[in-house]
Amino acid sequence: MTESDIYHAMDVQVPAMRQRGFTIGTTAGQISIPPGWIAERMAQQLTQHMQCELLRQTRDRALQKASIEGPTTLLNRRKAEQHEH
């Protein structure tokens, strides 16, 4: 999922899961989950998963940027930031 997909899911789809329930499609058929405690619990778990995925994507971007810039550039930027404060 892209970052945009994740934010859309958390802002629109997960609240709809809680309010109206949802259907899980499997190769063996569909499972209907009505609004209620199961829908709420699954929405909470899905939200946690998506938050973790956003953190992973942010970390990966930072690591990729650091490897492109190299350790010297990153160190110089940190030193400059320390002197600004």
PERACOR-V210970 format. One record per pair of residues at least 12 apart in sequence whose ideal C-beta (glycine too) atoms are under 6 Angstrom apart, sorted by the first residue. I is the first residue (numbers start at 1). J is the second residue. D is the distance in whole Angstrom. If there is no record, write none. Layout:
BEGIN
i = {I	I}
j = {J	J}
d = {D	D}
END
This chain:
BEGIN
i = {6	6	10	14	14	14	17	17	18	18	18	21	21	21	21}
j = {50	54	50	43	46	47	39	43	39	40	43	33	34	35	39}
d = {5	6	6	5	6	6	6	5	6	6	5	5	4	5	5}
END
